[in-house]
Amino acid sequence: MTTLTTQYDPSSSQPVDPTLLHLTDNAAKKVRRLREEEGDNELMLRVYVTGGGCSGFSYGFRFDSELGEDDANFDNGDVTLVIDSLSYQYLQGSTVDYTEGLEGARFVVTNPNATTTCGCGSSFSI
């Protein structure tokens, strides 16, 4: 279960509903393994949105060790998911998961805001 530990909503200064983003247990488990490989258990998974991709926007993932002043962060146990305020507006209500299958192993975003997605699921439009 994902809970909001820190939030920032620059448009309203109101608390953000903690149910708006979810980091699955499977994704948290993978992050734990990757942190162990890196030798740094304090790393956080950052999810962000950039322009580009075949559908207009693309998802990006990276490790981060610091929170920005406008970041929202969500915890699943000892794993923190971090999202900047610009990306947050596109990711509200999304679920971040980790899958392994015929298409390979990867983090995936299930985004209810996306009106179209590409075949590989790494880009979307709103």
C-alpha positions as CSV (number, residue, x, y, z in Angstrom):
1,M,0.0,0.0,0.0
2,T,1.4,3.4,-0.9
3,T,1.1,6.4,1.4
4,L,1.9,10.0,1.0
5,T,4.6,11.1,3.4
6,T,5.4,14.5,2.0
7,Q,3.6,16.5,-0.6
8,Y,3.6,19.8,-2.4
9,D,0.9,21.1,-4.6
10,P,2.1,24.5,-5.9
11,S,-1.3,25.4,-7.4
12,S,-3.3,25.1,-4.2
13,S,-1.1,24.6,-1.1
14,Q,-3.6,21.9,0.0
15,P,-2.7,18.4,1.0
16,V,-2.5,15.9,-1.8
17,D,-4.8,12.9,-1.6
18,P,-2.5,9.9,-0.8
19,T,-4.5,7.6,-3.0
20,L,-3.5,9.4,-6.2
21,L,-0.3,7.5,-6.9
22,H,0.5,3.9,-6.2
23,L,3.8,2.1,-6.1
24,T,3.1,-1.7,-6.3
25,D,4.7,-4.2,-3.9
26,N,6.4,-5.8,-7.0
27,A,8.0,-2.4,-8.0
28,A,9.1,-1.7,-4.4
29,K,10.7,-5.2,-4.2
30,K,12.7,-4.5,-7.5
31,V,13.8,-1.1,-6.2
32,R,15.1,-2.8,-3.0
33,R,17.1,-5.2,-5.1
34,L,18.5,-2.4,-7.3
35,R,19.4,-0.3,-4.2
36,E,21.3,-3.3,-2.8
37,E,23.2,-3.6,-6.1
38,E,24.1,0.1,-5.9
39,G,25.1,-0.2,-2.3
40,D,22.9,2.7,-1.2
41,N,19.6,1.9,0.6
42,E,18.7,5.6,0.7
43,L,18.1,5.9,-3.0
44,M,14.6,6.8,-4.2
45,L,12.9,5.9,-7.4
46,R,12.1,9.1,-9.4
47,V,9.4,8.9,-12.1
48,Y,9.1,11.8,-14.5
49,V,7.4,12.8,-17.7
50,T,9.3,14.4,-20.7
51,G,8.2,15.5,-24.1
52,G,8.8,13.1,-26.9
53,G,8.1,9.5,-27.8
54,C,5.7,8.3,-30.5
55,S,2.6,9.5,-28.5
56,G,3.8,12.9,-27.3
57,F,5.1,12.3,-23.7
58,S,7.5,9.7,-22.4
59,Y,8.0,8.2,-18.9
60,G,11.4,8.3,-17.3
61,F,12.8,6.4,-14.3
62,R,16.0,7.0,-12.4
63,F,17.4,6.8,-8.9
64,D,17.7,10.0,-6.9
65,S,19.2,10.7,-3.5
66,E,17.6,14.1,-2.8
67,L,14.1,15.6,-2.7
68,G,13.4,18.8,-4.5
69,E,11.3,21.4,-2.7
70,D,8.4,20.8,-5.1
71,D,8.6,17.0,-5.1
72,A,5.8,14.7,-3.9
73,N,6.9,11.5,-2.4
74,F,5.0,8.3,-1.8
75,D,6.2,5.3,0.3
76,N,5.8,1.6,0.0
77,G,7.5,0.3,3.1
78,D,11.1,1.5,3.0
79,V,10.9,2.5,-0.7
80,T,10.1,6.0,-1.8
81,L,8.6,7.1,-5.1
82,V,9.5,10.7,-6.0
83,I,7.7,12.9,-8.6
84,D,8.4,16.5,-9.4
85,S,5.4,18.9,-9.6
86,L,5.5,19.3,-13.4
87,S,5.3,15.5,-13.9
88,Y,2.8,15.1,-11.0
89,Q,0.0,16.8,-13.0
90,Y,0.3,14.1,-15.7
91,L,0.7,11.2,-13.3
92,Q,-2.1,11.7,-10.8
93,G,-4.0,8.5,-10.3
94,S,-1.3,6.4,-11.8
95,T,0.2,3.1,-10.7
96,V,3.9,2.3,-11.0
97,D,4.6,-1.4,-11.4
98,Y,7.5,-3.7,-12.4
99,T,7.0,-6.4,-14.9
100,E,9.0,-9.2,-16.4
101,G,7.8,-10.9,-19.5
102,L,8.2,-11.3,-23.3
103,E,8.8,-7.6,-23.7
104,G,11.6,-7.7,-21.1
105,A,11.9,-6.5,-17.6
106,R,10.8,-2.9,-16.9
107,F,9.0,-0.4,-14.7
108,V,5.6,0.5,-16.2
109,V,3.1,3.2,-15.5
110,T,-0.6,2.6,-15.7
111,N,-1.9,6.1,-16.3
112,P,-5.7,6.8,-16.2
113,N,-5.0,10.3,-17.7
114,A,-3.5,8.9,-20.9
115,T,-5.9,9.1,-23.9
116,T,-3.5,7.1,-26.1
117,T,-0.4,5.1,-25.6
118,C,2.2,3.6,-27.8
119,G,2.5,-0.2,-28.3
120,C,5.4,-0.5,-25.9
121,G,3.7,1.6,-23.2
122,S,6.6,4.0,-22.7
123,S,4.9,7.0,-24.2
124,F,1.4,8.6,-24.0
125,S,-0.7,11.6,-24.9
126,I,-3.4,13.4,-22.9
